[in-house]
């Protein structure tokens, strides 16, 4: 049986450097299609030997991959390890890296949860924007809720009975509340060994990296479990999962929500998302001076955060700071790739400033 042919473009082995004893296994991100593989160009440029695996149904790897085993996701994972161990033996690989983004990170973690490699191999995982439980409110996986197999028992990483012995580095954006909560939960359970965050990034961390650095440089740096980039966050040094969970479950119109946000930013002053939400609450209640102060702190922590720039522009205008309002709008226009909302606001403020001059 030829699994690569039977996968119909959803599994591919590419040996770019026969002298390299490391194999990278890439689990496809959400939206992966047959013959389209996550990080393909970057990893080829870096000369990595790669086994690509897609779930083109966008079920977050909770459905059986038919070319592996149609019975269950667990039977498919077992068959995957048989194939992987054969590839390792045939090429004499000494180390294996599981790499995944979003849905791919979930797949990498899920597949690592069962079975093992056939011999002593140096193993690690590089995970980006990982969710611990699928289909949760405000999570990216909720967009694929109809495609996820909740009957498989594979929808919650904390329910898998995993041991805390996995060498893994998780990279997440602090502007995504659910990703941040997931990261801290997994870290506190000992299921992730290293956390690295970006204060100005959301779930789409790779897009953020692409707009601020080179993807190739990013991967070169994180390959050794490092970070060292601008806007590197420190959330996990100051907050714990309980801090974020209270924000996550709170009614956004309640005093409790406001108080939990305030408690979080007092513990971690770099929490741009928290400052932003506080600023928006004050903006909506007409307390403009406080809104301005909160939003400025959000902007300081995450200068590229578009929602903060938009609210800062509007609040500044209401406070009579028209020049400042224009600058925030223009900054948002440039950093958002000339977003229509910012474009309209820039033009509106130009006309207003011209009339007043």
N, C-alpha and C positions, 0 to 999 in steps of 0.2 A: 504494500500500500504506500503510495507517495503522498505524504501528508501535505507537502508544499503545493502540489498540483490540486489536491482535493480541497485545499483551503480557499481556492479561487481568489488568490491575491491577498489573503488575510494572514499569511505566514511566509516569512522569507528569511533565508540565511545568507549573509553577505560577509565574506572573508576579505577584508581590505588589507590586512597585514599578517601574513602567515607566521611571521616571527614574533608577533605579539601574543603573549600567553593569556590575555584577558578576553573574555566574552561578555558583551553587553546584551542584555535582553530588554528590549523596549516594548512596553505595553502601550497600545495606541490610545491617544486621547479621544475625548468625545468628538464625534463627527468624522472619525477616521473611516476611510472608504477603501475598498479593495485596491491594492497596488498603490496606495498612498499611505506612507508610514511616517509617524511622528519623528522629528529630528533627523530625518534621513540625510538631508544635504549637510547638516552640521557634523554629524557623526562620520559621514564619508570623508569630509574635509579633514577631520581629526584622525583619520586612518583607523577607526575602531572596527573590530570584528563584531557584527551585530546579528542577533536573532530577533526579528520583528514579529509581533503578535498583535492582531487587531480583533476587536469585537465590533464589527461593522453594523450590528443591530443596535448599538448604543445602549446596551443593557447593563453596562458597568460590570461586565464579566460575570454576571449572576445567572446567565442562561448557558446551557450546554453549547460548546462550540462543536458543531456537528462533525467536522472532519477529525476531531480528537475523539470524542465519544458523545453520542446523542442521548445517553441515559440520564446523566446528571452533570452538573458543573463539577462535582467532586471527582467523578470518574474521568472527566476530561482533564482535570488538573493532574491526576495520577498518570494519564497517558502522556501529557505534556512533559512530565518529569522523565518518563522513559525516553522520549525523544531527546530531551535536553541532555540527559546523562550520556546518551550515545554520541551526541555532538561533542561533548566535553572529552570523552574517551578517544574519539577518532582524531581530534585536533590537539590533544594533550594540553587543554586549557588548565591553568593553575588558579585562576580567579574568575569570579562571575559577579556582574553588577546588574541588579534589576533597576530599571529606570522607567519612571512614569510621570505623566502630568495629568492632574485632575482625574478623569475616569481611568487613565492609564496608571496613575499612582494607586488608585483603589485596586486595580487588577494586580499590580505588582505585590501589594500587601496581601491580598487574598490568596494569590498563588503561593506565596511564601509561607502561608499559614499551615499548609498541609504537605507532607512528604519532605524528602530531603535529597540532596545531591549524593551521588553514588560513592564519592570518596572525599577525603578532606580537601576542601576547596576554600580559598579565601573568598568570603562572600560579603557583599554590602548592598544596601538599597539607597538610591537617590530619588527622593519623592518630592514632587512639587504640587502644592495646592491639593492636599489630601483631605477628604471628608471621612469621618469615622462611621457615620450612619447614613444610609441612602434614603432619599425622599424627604428629608427633614425640611421644615420651613426655612426659606431664605437660602437654601443650598442649590448649587448648580444641578445636582442630580435630580432635583424635583422636576426639572424640565423634561426628564426622561422617565417620569414615574410610571407611565404605561408600558415601558419597555423593560423595566426592572422586574426580575422574578423574586418576589418577596417570599415565595413558598420554598425557595432553595435553602433558606437558612444562612445565606451569604450576604445579607444586607446590613449587618452591624459588626464591625471589626472587633468591638469589645465583647461580643458574645461568642467568639470563636475559641476561647480558652487558650490563647496564645501565651507562650513563654516570653519572658523579658530578656531574651538573649540574642536579639537581632541587631546587627550593626547597621544602623540606618540613620540617614540625615534627611530632615524634612525642611523644605523651604516654603514659606507662606507669606501672603500679603496681609498686613494688619488692617487694611480697609475692608476686608471681608470678615465679618463677625463670625460666621459659621466656620470658616476655615481656621480662624484663630482659635475658636473654642475647640475644634477637633484637634488641632496641634497640641494644645495644652493638655487635653484629656489623654491623648496617646502618650505624651511625654511623661505625665504624672503616673501612668500605669506602667511605665518602663518599656513600652512597646516601640518607642522611638528614642534613639540614644542621643541625637544631636538636633537642636532646633536652630534655624536661621530665618529671620523675618526681615521684611522690607516695610518701613513705615508708610511709604507712599504707594504701595501696590495693593491691588485687590486679587480676586481669584485668577485673573488673567495675568499671572506673574510673568510669563514669557513675553507677552506683548509689552509689558512695562520694561522688562530688560531690553527688549529689542529697540525701544524708543530712547533708552538712556545709555546703553552699553552695546557691545557686540555679543551676539549669542555665543559665538565661538569662545570669546574670552570668559563669558559666564561659565560655560561648561568646563573650560580648562581650570578655572578656579575652584569650582565646587567638586571636581573629581576627587580632590583630596579632603573633602568634607569641610571646606572653608567657605567664607563669604567675602568680607572685605570690600563691599561696594558702598557708594554713597546711599544715604537714607537706609542704612542697615538698622533695623529696629532692635529694641531690647525688651519687648513685651514680656517674654517668659522669665525675665529677671525680676519683674516687679508685680506681675499679675498671675493669678492661678485660674484654673478652669472654673471654679466656683464664682469668681468675680464676673467672668464673661457670661456664665450660664444665667445669672440673675438678670443681666441686661437682655439676654436672648429671650427669656421667658416672660419678661415684664410687658404689661400693656403700655404701649408707647405714649398713651395719653395720661398715664398715671404719675402721681408724685413719686412712687416707688422707682419708676424708670429713670426719672430725673436724678433721684438720690443715688441710684446705683451707678449711673454715668459719672456723677460728681465724685463719688468715692473712687471710681476707677482712675479718673484723670489725676486725682490727688495722689494716688499711688504711683502712677506712671504718666509723667507729664508729656511723654512723646506719643500719647494715644490720640492720634489725629482724628480717628473715627469718633471717639468719645467727645472731643472738643467740638467737632462738627455738629453732632446731634444736639449738644447743649446749646450751641449757637442757633440752630434752626428752631429749637423750642422757644428760645427767647425772642427770636425774630417773629415767629408766629404769634407770640403774645404781645408784641409791640414794645418790648423792652430792648430798645435798639442799642443802647450803650453797652449793656451786658452782652447782647448778641455779637456786637462788633468785637469785644474783647475775647470772647470764646472762639470766634471764627478766626481771629488773628493767630491765636495759639494753634489752631488746627492747621492754618497755612504755614506756620513756622515748622511744624512737625512733618508736614507733607505738602511741599510747595506745588505739586502737580495735581492736587485733588480738585477736580473740576467742580464738584458740588459746593465745596468751600469757596472757590473763587467766584462762582455765580452768586452765592448768598452774600459774600463780602461786597461785591459790586452793588447789589441791590440795597443792602443796609447802608453802605457808604453814601449812596445817592440820597437815601431818606434822611441821613444825618447832615446833608448839605455838603458832603465832601465829593464834589463832582469830579475833580481831577483824579482823585484816588479811585473813585468808582470806575472811571474810564480805564485806568491802568490795570485794575483787577480784571475787567472785562477783556481787555486786549491780551493780557497774560493768559487768560483762559482760552481765548481764540487761538493763540499760537500753540499752546500746550495740548489742546484738544484736536489738533489737526484741522483747524478752521471750521469747527462745529457751527452748525446753523444758528443755534440759540445764542452763542457768543457773538457770532457775526451780526445778528440783528441787534444785539445789545450795544455792540461797538458803534454801529451806525446811528442808533438812537442817541447815544451819549455824545457823539460827534456833533449831531445837529443841535442838541441842547446846549453844549458848550459854545457853539458858534453863535447861537441866538443871544446867550448871556454875555458874550464878549462884545 
